Amino acid sequence: MYFYRFFDLILLLLSTLYPLYLLVFSFMKITTYPPSWVVMQNNIQECFKSMSVNEKRLLILSSPLARTQDATEKDAIIITAEDFSKECGITQHSAYAQLEKASKSLIKRYFSYHNEKNKKVLSNWVIDCTYESGGIAIRFPEVVLFMLKEFDKVNPYTKYKKDIILRLKRDYSFDLYHLAKKFQAMGRFEISLEDFRNELGVPDSYNDLSNLKKRVIQPSLDEITEQTDINVTYENIKSGRAVVGFRFTVKEKSKLKAIEGGDQNTVDMFCKMTDSQINTYSSILSNVHSISDLAGNKDYQAFAVWISNILRDPKSVREKTAKRIFKALRTETDFKG
């Protein structure tokens, strides 16, 4: 009799603590992103200043590799000419030469920051580059890798799809796209004329406002609207008759297709989720029996991380697998969306 009472007590304890475990785990679990995403701390916007298009592409391609490989400054991140060509839409014949030129420029660049003792520190963006037969191997210092790997409320970040930003060809389109994605959740942002010039590293040749609009702002916004997942417009902010800044409006394009070539049933099934929702429901789904066969040899935590990647990017796996995950989300959890 005492045994059964003890057993009942254990069951009651487990049923009480399990929901608490899921809640705590959802907050503790580190958000992960698949290789198709570029994720950078907002501090890294500084690196785009005055860089060439190919330097920016080099950093963008390095971002997911540093993150997924958990690279240290002892580890080389390899960018092949073939990958550079394919990802950036350029001919493979010229890819290696462009890679080499970009890396030589990047290795000369440095930036400043204040350490924990509030002392100003200068750091190079790159430690060294090794030129292989089919590409280059880059080593980044720890402070740069930190900005490419650590993302939380203390270290705010911006994320976007790699294939989307690499469609851009203009220098300032990269900078404006990063800024727009940074403030996308707010729908708009304002920036003074002086801060705008500083953020983008605009040279003195664009001090004339009409020249700045004609050659920097409007062509970049046109390219962003045509090539990416957002529409961006702007208007002047005036003090009297003088333009003192700009107000940008950022709107996400309507998603008519969740997966290219998918039918309407697929479109209806997939949905956009917040990071908080992904963290919570990936933990819950890792314990759902109907999809447990997808776990393979993964433990619950690893399975939850794998599910979170699919919730964030359904195209990262086969459509059949993604459908099973989202069907379980809608039918076996309390998710509404």
Secondary structure, DSSP 8 states (H G I E B T S, - for coil): -HHHHHHHHHHHHHHHHHHHHHHHHHHHS-----TTEEEEEGGGGGGGTT--HHHHHHHHHHHHHHHHTT--TTS-EEEEHHHHHHHHT--HHHHHHHHHHHHHHHTT-EEEEE-TT--EEEEES-SEEEE-SSEEEEE--HHHHHHHH--SSSS-EEEEEHHHHTT--SHHHHHHHHHHHHTGGGSEEEEEHHHHHHHHT--GGG-SHHHHIIIIIHHHHHHHHHHSSEEEEEEEEEETTEEEEEEEEEEE---S-SSTT--HHHHHH-----HHHHHHHHHHHTT-GGGGGGGTT--HHHHHHHHHHHHH-GGGS-HHHHHHHHHHHHHHS----
